[in-house]
Every structure is written in C-alpha cells, then in structure tokens.
Amino acid sequence: MGLILGPAVLAWFAVFIYSLRLGYVLIYKNMSVLTTVSTFAISIVGMLAFMTYGYRQFVNNTSVWAFEIPSYFLFSKIAFICVLSGFLLNYYINPENSSEFLRCLAFVLIFMFSAGVLASLGGHEAFLKEFDIKTTH
C-alpha cells in the first residue's frame, strides 16, 4: 500500500511547499497587514473545516480499514478540484493588472487543502484513539 500512498503524500507535500512559496510572495508584495492576516486566518480556518468535515465521515464507525482515513484525504476529489482551481487561477492571473483578491484566493485554495490533507494524515491516529475506533488489516 505504501507504493500507492507514498507518491501521493509526496505530491501533496510538493503542493504544500508551493503554497508556502505563494504565501511568501503575497507577503513580499507588501500587502496591507489586514489583508495578510485575514488571508492566512481564512486559510487556517478552512484547513480545520476540511479536516473536521473529513473526520466526521468516520465518527460513527466502530472499525475502519488501516488505510481508509489516509486514503480518504489523499484521494479526495474536493481537495483535488479546489487545488487544481487554485493552480489554474494562479497560472492565468495577469501579473500587470491583477487584483490582490485573486492572488489571495489562489493561495487560500492551494494552502487550505494541501495543509489539510497533510495535517489529517498526521492526526488520524489521535482521532481513532479519541473515538475508540479499531483498525482492521
């Protein structure tokens, strides 16, 4: 199973690194403090909402397959479509006359889902332990 999940984790990690670069460029562009803080706050809240929504799918289960939760997040269609939308939005932004809103939106979409996927992979064991969900192999 590691041959499937490993490259997917590396791909999401690369997307996360790219989103950090976008965030750095946003800060470097000397945006206002209010815009910068609100953009990062929206990204963090969205990431937590995505993780909560994903984990809520498994709350009522008594047992799950060992790789069911990581597979759910790694291969999420919602995350993939939103990150792809963020990439396309960032690609088609005209650098000369683009608004801050479009750049911030591209960052929020890419960061929110890539960080949410990676954070959910790190926290799924604690989720299983908290709700007393058994894993089967």
C-alpha positions, 0 to 999 in steps of 0.5 A: 500500500505504501507504493500507492500512498507514498507518491501521493503524500509526496505530491501533496507535500510538493503542493504544500511547499508551493503554497508556502512559496505563494504565501511568501510572495503575497507577503513580499508584495507588501500587502496591507497587514489586514489583508495578510492576516485575514488571508492566512486566518481564512486559510487556517480556518478552512484547513480545520473545516476540511479536516473536521468535515473529513473526520466526521465521515468516520465518527460513527464507525466502530472499525475502519480499514488501516488505510481508509482515513489516509486514503480518504484525504489523499484521494479526495476529489474536493481537495483535488478540484479546489487545488487544481482551481487554485493552480489554474487561477494562479497560472492565468492571473495577469501579473500587470493588472491583477487584483490582490483578491485573486492572488489571495484566493489562489493561495487560500485554495492551494494552502487550505487543502494541501495543509489539510490533507497533510495535517489529517494524515498526521492526526488520524491516529489521535482521532481513532484513539479519541473515538475508540475506533479499531483498525482492521488489516 
